[in-house]
């Protein structure tokens, strides 16, 4: 889970960082700040996901989807990354269970 979750959140941070200029141009005053906050949350989530904490990453996804309504161009991005996060959590836990079984 740690590797898959962290990778998902790091890619999300990169995409939202690249979206800052576009969001700022489309919604002056709001769009750039929303994308920047989402980028920072994704980076923080990536570091905590390395410890196995999925709460911060899940909170990042919820805030991403809610905040993307302020900049509608980000809605598809937020939904795609929320889906990737759910998939990463599901398969990450399965992989962790297989690793724990293999270790015993």
Backbone bond lengths (Angstrom), bond angles and torsions (degrees), N, CA, C in turn:
res aa  C-N    CA-C-N  psi(-1)  N-CA   C-N-CA  omega(-1)  CA-C   N-CA-C  phi
1 X - - - 1.452 - - 1.514 110.77 -
2 X 1.326 115.14 -37.37 1.466 118.30 -175.03 1.521 112.22 -61.44
3 X 1.294 117.34 -44.31 1.467 120.38 -176.76 1.524 110.75 -72.67
4 X 1.316 116.73 -46.74 1.466 120.25 -177.69 1.525 110.64 -65.68
5 X 1.321 117.10 -45.40 1.466 120.57 -179.96 1.517 112.47 -64.12
6 X 1.322 116.06 -43.58 1.465 119.47 179.03 1.516 111.41 -64.17
7 X 1.326 117.29 -42.27 1.462 120.45 179.38 1.529 111.24 -62.50
8 X 1.320 117.01 -41.51 1.462 120.68 178.56 1.515 110.72 -61.04
9 X 1.329 117.00 -45.73 1.464 120.59 -178.03 1.527 112.02 -70.82
10 X 1.319 117.76 -33.17 1.467 119.94 177.46 1.531 109.99 -66.96
11 X 1.323 116.86 -43.69 1.468 119.23 176.98 1.521 111.20 -64.67
12 X 1.322 116.82 -35.80 1.457 120.11 176.66 1.524 110.23 -63.83
13 X 1.319 117.57 -41.58 1.469 120.78 178.39 1.525 110.70 -62.71
14 X 1.315 117.48 -40.51 1.464 121.16 179.03 1.524 110.74 -63.93
15 X 1.320 116.88 -45.40 1.466 120.42 -178.84 1.525 110.54 -64.30
16 X 1.328 117.22 -43.67 1.464 118.82 179.37 1.528 111.44 -69.61
17 X 1.319 117.87 -30.92 1.469 119.31 175.33 1.527 110.29 -64.89
18 X 1.325 116.45 -40.53 1.459 120.00 177.64 1.530 111.80 -70.55
19 X 1.321 117.05 -21.31 1.465 120.85 -179.30 1.530 112.88 -85.84
20 X 1.328 118.04 -9.87 1.462 120.22 -177.56 1.529 112.10 -57.96
21 X 1.338 120.19 -51.14 1.475 118.54 -180.00 1.527 113.68 -62.36
22 X 1.326 116.87 -37.90 1.462 120.18 179.91 1.526 110.35 -66.84
23 X 1.329 116.12 -46.36 1.465 119.83 -179.67 1.519 110.82 -64.84
24 X 1.329 117.31 -37.31 1.466 120.43 178.64 1.519 111.30 -66.81
25 X 1.324 117.33 -34.83 1.461 120.16 179.11 1.529 111.57 -73.60
26 X 1.331 116.34 -35.45 1.460 119.33 -178.50 1.522 112.74 -78.19
27 X 1.311 116.84 -37.61 1.466 121.51 179.95 1.523 108.84 -129.74
28 X 1.318 118.18 79.77 1.471 120.58 -177.30 1.535 111.67 -56.07
29 X 1.312 114.28 134.54 1.455 120.10 178.07 1.508 114.78 89.66
30 X 1.321 117.93 -27.50 1.464 120.53 -177.07 1.523 111.43 -116.11
31 X 1.316 116.70 -47.28 1.456 121.33 -171.62 1.504 114.74 -58.87
32 X 1.315 117.37 -45.80 1.459 120.66 -179.42 1.513 112.60 -63.87
33 X 1.326 116.05 -40.15 1.470 120.05 179.50 1.522 111.39 -67.34
34 X 1.319 116.83 -40.10 1.464 120.29 179.15 1.529 109.96 -62.71
35 X 1.320 116.93 -47.84 1.464 120.01 179.88 1.523 111.17 -64.12
36 X 1.326 117.70 -37.92 1.465 120.50 179.44 1.532 111.18 -66.47
37 X 1.321 117.52 -41.87 1.468 120.62 178.02 1.523 110.46 -63.62
38 X 1.331 116.98 -41.86 1.460 120.12 178.48 1.525 111.72 -64.43
39 X 1.327 116.43 -37.15 1.456 119.98 177.96 1.529 110.42 -64.14
40 X 1.328 117.11 -45.50 1.470 120.80 -179.88 1.527 110.46 -64.24
41 X 1.329 117.25 -41.56 1.468 119.69 178.32 1.523 111.43 -62.50
42 X 1.321 117.23 -38.83 1.459 120.21 179.24 1.523 111.08 -66.47
43 X 1.318 117.07 -38.01 1.474 120.02 177.80 1.526 110.20 -65.55
44 X 1.323 116.91 -45.24 1.469 120.22 177.97 1.525 110.04 -61.61
45 X 1.328 116.85 -43.35 1.462 120.27 177.50 1.508 112.94 -61.86
46 X 1.331 117.46 -35.88 1.466 120.76 179.43 1.528 110.79 -64.95
47 X 1.322 116.90 -39.42 1.459 119.24 179.50 1.515 111.91 -71.08
48 X 1.325 118.10 -35.72 1.460 119.39 178.62 1.520 111.69 -77.43
49 X 1.332 117.86 -27.93 1.461 120.36 177.95 1.527 110.71 -65.75
50 X 1.302 116.57 -26.09 1.466 119.49 177.59 1.528 111.19 -64.73
51 X 1.324 116.82 -25.50 1.466 120.45 177.27 1.517 111.32 -89.77
52 X 1.311 117.57 -0.72 1.450 120.87 179.36 1.516 113.91 92.43
53 X 1.335 118.02 8.48 1.449 121.80 -179.54 1.524 109.63 -87.48
54 X 1.319 117.14 111.90 1.458 119.82 -178.48 1.522 112.05 -96.58
55 X 1.307 117.90 -5.48 1.461 120.83 -178.20 1.528 110.74 -65.96
56 X 1.319 117.32 -45.65 1.469 120.66 -178.43 1.526 110.15 -66.61
57 X 1.310 117.21 -40.60 1.463 120.59 177.42 1.523 111.90 -64.29
58 X 1.318 116.62 -39.67 1.459 120.17 177.70 1.523 110.97 -67.50
59 X 1.325 116.53 -39.72 1.461 120.40 176.64 1.528 110.21 -63.22
60 X 1.313 116.77 -37.69 1.460 121.05 176.87 1.523 110.80 -60.28
61 X 1.324 116.72 -40.99 1.463 119.99 -179.51 1.526 111.43 -67.90
62 X 1.320 116.49 -40.95 1.469 119.62 179.24 1.527 110.12 -64.33
63 X 1.329 116.55 -46.14 1.465 120.31 179.61 1.527 110.02 -65.05
64 X 1.325 117.78 -36.19 1.466 121.01 178.49 1.523 111.32 -60.75
65 X 1.315 115.96 -46.79 1.464 119.56 -178.27 1.528 110.33 -66.68
66 X 1.328 117.33 -43.52 1.465 120.29 -179.45 1.528 110.56 -67.01
67 X 1.326 117.23 -44.77 1.465 121.05 -177.32 1.519 112.22 -69.66
68 X 1.313 117.05 -25.46 1.463 119.07 -178.56 1.528 111.88 -68.02
69 X 1.315 117.81 -15.99 1.466 119.22 176.37 1.528 111.63 -70.65
70 X 1.345 117.31 -17.68 1.460 120.41 174.48 1.527 111.48 -77.08
71 X 1.319 115.69 -28.49 1.463 121.42 175.13 1.527 106.98 -128.17
72 X 1.329 117.15 92.98 1.467 121.28 -172.10 1.524 115.45 -56.62
73 X 1.321 117.47 -23.24 1.459 118.49 178.80 1.538 111.20 -66.09
74 X 1.315 117.34 -20.69 1.460 121.43 -178.30 1.526 113.53 -87.92
75 X 1.328 118.19 -6.67 1.466 120.38 -178.41 1.532 112.04 -59.23
76 X 1.339 119.45 -49.90 1.468 117.94 178.76 1.533 112.36 -61.25
77 X 1.321 116.60 -39.22 1.468 119.39 178.91 1.517 111.13 -62.33
78 X 1.320 116.78 -45.80 1.464 120.38 -179.10 1.521 111.36 -63.43
79 X 1.324 116.97 -40.77 1.468 119.89 179.91 1.524 111.71 -69.15
80 X 1.327 116.69 -38.36 1.469 119.76 177.47 1.524 110.32 -62.96
81 X 1.328 116.96 -46.73 1.465 119.00 -178.64 1.527 112.34 -71.31
82 X 1.314 118.11 -29.69 1.470 119.86 174.32 1.527 109.58 -65.21
83 X 1.330 116.71 -41.69 1.462 120.12 176.24 1.517 112.42 -64.28
84 X 1.323 116.35 -41.52 1.470 119.59 176.53 1.521 111.40 -63.74
85 X 1.337 116.68 -36.21 1.468 120.29 179.77 1.534 110.31 -66.19
86 X 1.323 116.86 -44.38 1.465 120.12 178.41 1.526 110.14 -61.26
87 X 1.317 116.23 -42.85 1.466 120.48 177.96 1.518 111.17 -63.89
88 X 1.335 117.25 -41.61 1.461 121.22 179.69 1.520 111.28 -63.97
89 X 1.317 117.13 -40.68 1.465 120.49 178.81 1.529 109.98 -65.36
90 X 1.323 116.69 -45.54 1.460 120.79 -178.12 1.528 111.63 -61.91
91 X 1.340 115.85 -55.40 1.458 118.47 -177.73 1.523 112.53 -73.74
92 X 1.312 117.56 -27.44 1.459 120.26 175.79 1.515 112.00 -64.56
93 X 1.323 116.21 -41.59 1.472 119.52 177.68 1.520 110.91 -66.78
94 X 1.338 117.13 -38.35 1.459 119.75 176.82 1.530 110.49 -63.04
95 X 1.325 116.56 -42.64 1.466 120.03 179.53 1.522 111.17 -66.18
96 X 1.325 117.55 -38.53 1.464 120.76 177.32 1.525 111.03 -64.14
97 X 1.327 117.13 -38.54 1.469 120.42 178.17 1.519 110.92 -65.46
98 X 1.329 116.79 -40.98 1.472 119.94 178.24 1.530 109.95 -65.65
99 X 1.327 117.62 -41.14 1.462 120.64 178.29 1.515 111.32 -63.83
100 X 1.321 117.70 -40.04 1.470 120.93 179.19 1.524 110.26 -67.49
101 X 1.321 117.04 -38.24 1.469 120.16 178.35 1.520 110.21 -67.84
102 X 1.320 116.50 -38.98 1.463 120.93 179.67 1.522 111.38 -67.36
103 X 1.326 116.86 -31.48 1.458 121.19 -178.13 1.535 111.58 -73.10
104 X 1.345 116.69 -25.36 1.479 118.30 -178.66 1.491 113.32 -87.97
